[in-house]
Amino acid sequence: MSESWTIALEALSWVELQKINEDAALSRTVKQLRINDRMATKEAGILLYEVMKRRNTLDYLINVALEPRKIGDLDVGLRSFLRLYTFMIHYSGNPYLESHRLSEHVRGILGAKKLRPVEEAIDLIPHLELPWGSFSHDEELAYRYFHPIWYVNYLHKHFDEQNVVSLIRPFDTPKYIRINTLKADESLPDSLRQQGFQLEKVPGLRCAYRVLDGSKDLTNTELYREGAFIVQDKASILAGEVASPKPQDVVLDVCAAPGVKTSHLAQLMGNQGRIISVDYDERRLISWKRLIDKLGVTNAEPILGDATKLEDLPKEKADLVMLDPPCSGTGTFNDAPSGKWRITRRSINRMAGLQRRLIENAALHVKEGGSLVYCTCSVTVEENEGVIKGLLEGHPAFRLVEAEPRIGAQGLLRLAAAQRLYPYMHECEGFFVAKLVKN
């Protein structure tokens, strides 16, 4: 386990220092440390995810053990160690001996002198428990289900108790793939099943399959490397189906990188028509180009530009504008738990302000009779229904139409034609999608 611990500790530090997600931190660590052991990397990834998921509860116990100091007073290496150590003691099910080995392993890396200021905390942590009877209702939910207290407060303002608990309860989101018909056909699932993989067709969505337990190495297949299919969440696939572009359409894909939705639109168009993909980040557009080439897309072109600036968008109007803007990511907390600790209540309002600027500019590029599809991987009202209501009130030429196919729940704020998807209800990321038509 020693190599797994080393990887996990370094990745935990990268998550905090660079404010990146777990996958990016793990990839950077493996490259930095030149790790070739796939099993050690896999074990480290599990540890990283489980620690980040519980960070608030772990920090509570650590702060009690450190009193009067706080975990924030320590350097990032010690913070990462204490979080991993506390997780192993209280949540991993491993015997105390394993946690002791971890502390000895860290002494070997950092030196005994480095750990001296936290030795007393190391001794205290195994004997601590959370004082459940002393918390408020929202605090208890936050610590029991590992979420920021502000987020539980927020959800209670918009959902009833049953839905709040369902939203914050840990949930293992299934994995999904989309068959890429630009390079393969509907017989591909049979080929994968012959290789021992278990897939289940997703009702209501073309080319979408759920990956069943025991089929987690799909990305190591030649078919994946050739671009015959792509890993894509069910909710994200729904957005492309709702957009439903026609083969000869001109499509403007705003905030397009890394290109997953661009590739789906191209697939639905049979590589005909034209897709103009705009993104503000040159590095992300490089990833877009790599994915587009891999998946055999030939009808899409990239444009580097900031879509909050009207002059950075192309002058022409489109039959379809697809807008998947930056968002708080509250719908992905199960899959990328580090996001829970990076955003604040204020982040939601800032994101909603950015999204309103983006959708205003996007709306100006819709032809008469054309459509605008808006989606986020967030469950907040401000970033979803709030943005759509604002556009409808300011642009009477637009009307909200049914987002079809219907596999989710109705939108809030009387926007029933929009769709909301919740992890606990629809077994996918938390998601919102709305379709508007310009009269």
GIQUI-V42782 format. One record per residue. N is the residue number from 1. NEAR is the number of other C-alpha atoms within 10 Angstrom. Layout:
# GIQUI-V42782
n/near
N/NEAR
N/NEAR
This chain:
# GIQUI-V42782
n/near
1/13
2/13
3/16
4/21
5/22
6/20
7/27
8/31
9/25
10/23
11/27
12/31
13/20
14/22
15/22
16/17
17/11
18/10
19/15
20/18
21/21
22/24
23/16
24/14
25/25
26/24
27/15
28/16
29/22
30/18
31/11
32/11
33/11
34/9
35/15
36/10
37/11
38/11
39/12
40/18
41/22
42/15
43/16
44/25
45/23
46/13
47/22
48/28
49/20
50/17
51/26
52/24
53/24
54/20
55/22
56/22
57/22
58/24
59/18
60/16
61/23
62/25
63/17
64/18
65/22
66/20
67/10
68/7
69/12
70/15
71/21
72/11
73/10
74/13
75/10
76/18
77/16
78/21
79/21
80/23
81/22
82/23
83/24
84/26
85/25
86/23
87/22
88/22
89/20
90/18
91/13
92/15
93/10
94/12
95/11
96/13
97/10
98/15
99/20
100/15
101/14
102/20
103/20
104/14
105/17
106/21
107/15
108/10
109/11
110/13
111/12
112/14
113/8
114/14
115/16
116/12
117/13
118/16
119/13
120/12
121/18
122/21
123/10
124/15
125/21
126/17
127/11
128/13
129/11
130/15
131/8
132/13
133/8
134/9
135/13
136/10
137/12
138/17
139/19
140/18
141/21
142/23
143/20
144/16
145/19
146/22
147/25
148/21
149/15
150/13
151/18
152/21
153/17
154/13
155/19
156/15
157/10
158/13
159/12
160/10
161/12
162/9
163/16
164/18
165/17
166/14
167/23
168/21
169/17
170/17
171/15
172/11
173/17
174/16
175/19
176/22
177/21
178/21
179/25
180/24
181/20
182/21
183/16
184/15
185/13
186/12
187/9
188/17
189/20
190/13
191/12
192/16
193/12
194/10
195/11
196/12
197/18
198/19
199/19
200/12
201/15
202/15
203/10
204/13
205/18
206/15
207/19
208/25
209/23
210/20
211/19
212/14
213/11
214/9
215/15
216/12
217/8
218/20
219/13
220/9
221/11
222/10
223/17
224/17
225/14
226/14
227/20
228/20
229/25
230/23
231/18
232/19
233/20
234/25
235/28
236/21
237/21
238/26
239/28
240/24
241/19
242/18
243/24
244/18
245/23
246/17
247/16
248/13
249/16
250/22
251/29
252/28
253/28
254/27
255/24
256/25
257/25
258/20
259/24
260/19
261/19
262/28
263/29
264/26
265/28
266/29
267/23
268/21
269/20
270/18
271/19
272/18
273/17
274/19
275/25
276/20
277/24
278/24
279/24
280/18
281/15
282/13
283/11
284/17
285/22
286/15
287/13
288/22
289/18
290/13
291/20
292/22
293/12
294/16
295/25
296/19
297/22
298/17
299/20
300/22
301/15
302/18
303/19
304/16
305/20
306/17
307/22
308/18
309/11
310/17
311/11
312/15
313/22
314/15
315/10
316/11
317/18
318/26
319/21
320/27
321/30
322/28
323/23
324/23
325/22
326/17
327/22
328/26
329/21
330/22
331/23
332/21
333/24
334/23
335/20
336/18
337/24
338/25
339/22
340/22
341/16
342/14
343/15
344/15
345/13
346/8
347/13
348/20
349/15
350/15
351/16
352/22
353/14
354/17
355/24
356/21
357/16
358/23
359/26
360/18
361/17
362/26
363/23
364/15
365/24
366/22
367/19
368/14
369/12
370/21
371/28
372/27
373/25
374/26
375/26
376/27
377/26
378/25
379/24
380/25
381/17
382/19
383/27
384/27
385/24
386/16
387/21
388/22
389/16
390/13
391/19
392/14
393/11
394/10
395/14
396/10
397/13
398/22
399/17
400/20
401/15
402/16
403/23
404/20
405/14
406/16
407/17
408/20
409/16
410/18
411/19
412/16
413/10
414/10
415/17
416/17
417/20
418/27
419/26
420/27
421/25
422/21
423/24
424/18
425/13
426/17
427/18
428/24
429/27
430/26
431/28
432/30
433/29
434/27
435/25
436/26
437/20
438/18
439/12
